Amino acid sequence: MLTCVRRALVLYNAAVAHASTGQNPVLVVGGQQMAAFIHSPQGRAVLALPGQDVVFVQGAITPKQVGSHRPSYINAILIQSRGNVVLGPCTACQGLRPGLRPFPECRRLPGHFGGCCGNCKWRDHAFKCSVRDDMVVEVSDDDNPGEGGGQPQIEAGAEAGTTAENAIVLA
């Protein structure tokens, strides 16, 4: 455990050292730096994906948190380092003050961890995230004129509140 805490401190101290005045620090985890913190097959599969370093809110992540190996913390960092920015942030990211969320960006990794964003995963609130995989609305192009006349059709999921206005279109 002491070795893992030291690794967390190295990651954290490097991030803080690289932060300029007024800028958020960057957690250097775009490569395989998180390997010692991953304990699940899904985590190892995500770690194998191309990554990027993670910007986080100063003071929102501590070495003790990362060193704890808590799955929600580690998986949130994986989502942020391997995921894509959500153009319309989830309702939690829109509503939380910056000091209450660890990452300034709302990012998700479709097909992993339920597709929730890293900020919701960090707090173990993945089920509340409004950009989860089961909340995605698919748009199909129906060529059958009797079934919509060739216009794009919105197929909403079973979740309440899913509308064309909050659709995430995957090309």
N, C-alpha and C positions, 0 to 999 in steps of 0.2 A: 504494500500500500504506500509506503514512503516513496518508492521509486515513481509510482504513478502521480503522487502529489508533486514531486520534483518536476516531472514532465509537464504537469499542468502549470506549474509556476514558470517554467521556461516558455511555454506557449503564451501565457498571459503576460509575462514581463516583456517578451519580444513585441507583443501587440501594443502594450502601453508605450514602450520606447519608440515605436514607429509613429505614434500619434502626434501630430503637430498641434500647436495651440489652437483650440477651437474646432478641431476635427475629431471624429470618432476614431478610436483605435481599431486596428485590423488584426484579427486572429489568424495567424499564418497556419492554415490547415488545408490548403488547396491540393497538397500531395497526400502522402501516406502518414502524416504526422499524428493522426488520430487512431492509428492501428492498435495501439496498446489499450485504448479505451473502448474498443468494439468487442462485444461479447455475444453477438447473435449472427446467424447466417444472413439475415436481411441487412444488418449493418455492414457486414463484410461485402455484400453485393453492392451496396450504395457506395462504399468507400472505393470500390474498383472503378466507379464512373469518373469521368473528367471533373476536376474540381477547381475551385477558386478560393482565395482567401476570404474571410468573413469579417465584415465591418460590424462592430457592436457598439452599443451605447456605453460610454465611459461609466464605470462603476456598476453596471447592470449584471455583469458576469464576473465572478471571482474565481481565483485558482481553487479554492476549497470546493466550489460547486462542480467544476470540471473534474477535479481529483476525486470526487465522490463516486464517479462512474454512474450516476443516476441515469437510467435509460432515457428519460425525457430530455435531459440536458444534452447528452451525447447525440441523440437522434435529431434534436433541434439544430445542433451545429452541423450535422451531416446534411440536413435539409437545406440550410443556408448556404453550405459550401458546394452542393451539387444541384440545387434547384434553380428555378427561374423566377424572376420578379413577377409578381401578380400585378397586372395593369390596374385592376380595380381591387384594392386591398380588401381583405376580409373585414367583416364588421368589427371584430375584436381589435384589429390593428388600426382601424379608423377611430375607434372609441377610446383606446388606451392612451394615456399620456406617455410621452417618450420615456420617462423614467420608470414606467411600469412594464415596458417591453424591452427585451434585451437587444433586439435588432431593429435598426431604423427602417429596413425594408421588409415588406411582406413577400416571402418567397415560399414556393411549394415545389414538391417533387412528385409529379403524378405517378401513381402506381406504387408508391412507397409510403409507409406510415399513414395510410388512409388518404393521402394527398393533402393533408392539412398543412398549414403554413408553419414555419419554424417558431414564430412567436407563440402560437397556440400550443404547439408541441412542448415548448420549454416549460410552460405552466401546467402541462399534462391536461390541457383542455382541448384535445384534438376533436372530440365529439361536438364541441361548440363552434368550430371553425366553419365559416360560411363558404370556403373554397375547397372543401374536401372532395375527393373523387366521387362520392355519391351525391354531391350537390352540383356537379357539372351538367350543363345542359348541352345536348348534342344537336347540331343542326345538320339536316340531311337535305339533299336535293332530289325531290321526288319527280321522276320523269313521267309519271302516270297522270294525264290531265284529269281523269276522274277522281283523283285523290289529291286535289290541291293545285292542279293546273301547272305543274312544273315549278311552282314557287318553293323556295326554301321552307321547310317545315321545322318548327321548334318541337322537339320531343323533350318535355320536362320530366325530370325525375320525380320520385314519389314524395320528395321533401316539400313541405309547405313553403311558400314564398319564392319558389323557383319560377322565374319569368324570363321572357325574352330580353328584358332590360338588363338583367344581371347575368346573362349567358356568357359562358367562356367558350369561345369557338376554337376547336382544335383542328388545324388544317393537316 
